Amino acid sequence: MESPMMLVGVVIMLLEISLMAHAAVPATVLKQIDMVNKNGPYLGIVVPNAFEMNPLLQSPSLVVDPTLPHLDFSGRRFRFGHIRGKKVIVVMTGLSMLNAGTTTELLLTLFKVTGVLHYGIAGNADPELEIGDVTIPEYWAHTGLWNWQRFGDGPEDELALESNGDYTREIGFLKFSNFNTVETKNETSLDNLLNNVWYQPEEIFPVDGTPEIRQRVFWIPVDRQYFSAAKKLEGLKLEGCVNSTACLPRAPVAVRVQRGVTANVFVDNKSYREFLHSTFNVTPIDMESAAVALVCLQQKIPFIAIRSLSDLAGGGSALSNEAAAFAGLASQNAVTALIKFITLL
């Protein structure tokens, strides 16, 4: 006769099988995830696009897991392997903050990840740096969350819903009329119906906080230990030529910088680039890093981003057709820095 405890065990097992069969994650995928996590933990490597990921996949430093090279779930492919002795999961997000945030959340929810390394290319806001340089910011911000002020109101006027604590004027604003052009020499100023947009912090809900009680953050710090280790990337040898005839004016360098910014905007505008640099002291401008940073901040996971500069955003350098010509070189330099950084951990 079977004991009561054995019967309870059988019931629990059947319930678990039933739950897996009806869950959002199929039972076969759950088994694979469990197998992966038993071999963990891992470093998560998050990369925006295929052309940025391919140099890593083609690198001899990446040794693919022969048992389970990858797992496909929710439109993402999670690739497993080793880089210089460190277990890694590589995942491509796709363009923009939505894809970057969703993919990072999936990575951290499904797998045992001890830290997230994000890399790719970026536009450059600092004319002191050059195409091909690798930047590692200490802080990231999302600069696409705005309160757009009605025409006629100015810096002294309260924003809509500001009294409720939903919005703030503390971070700063962009006044569109500062960028008007006029046809007559006598015209000194001209108002603009677009008025002002005020930059806003993100709302986050940390895993160690109270659910539904928001916290606000604009400048998101990277992990202190990661940022300290990144100093050793200075002096790293990077690629300076696309081919034997197309070389950069000087050899690219890896450098830690103060700030980078992200928004769902491809910035190819000189005036806005100069505004971002003068207002926020930023260097790389991209479309994903702040989303990855925000998810890691909420999940309390160490994070750092490595972004190689592919163009001076909006033009102005001596090089023509910058992004199209040098995106491949910048991607390779970002991968070179990533692999070196992994050896420092």
Protein Blocks (a to p, Z undefined) as FASTA:
>chain_A
ZZfklmmmmmmmmmmmmmmmmmmbdfklmmmmmmmmmmmccdddddfblmlmmmmmmpmk
lccdfklmbaceehiacddddeehiacddddebgcjklmmmmmmmmmmmpccfbdcdddd
dddfbfkbcehiacddfbdcdfkbccdddehiafklccehklnopaccklopcdfklmcc
cfbfklmbdcdfklpadddddddddfkbcehiacddfbdcddfklmmmmmmmgopacdfb
fblmlccfbdcdddddfbdcdddddcfbfklmmmmmmmnopabdcfklmmmmmmmmmnop
acddddddfbdehijiabehklmmmmmmmmmmmmmmmmmmmmmZZ
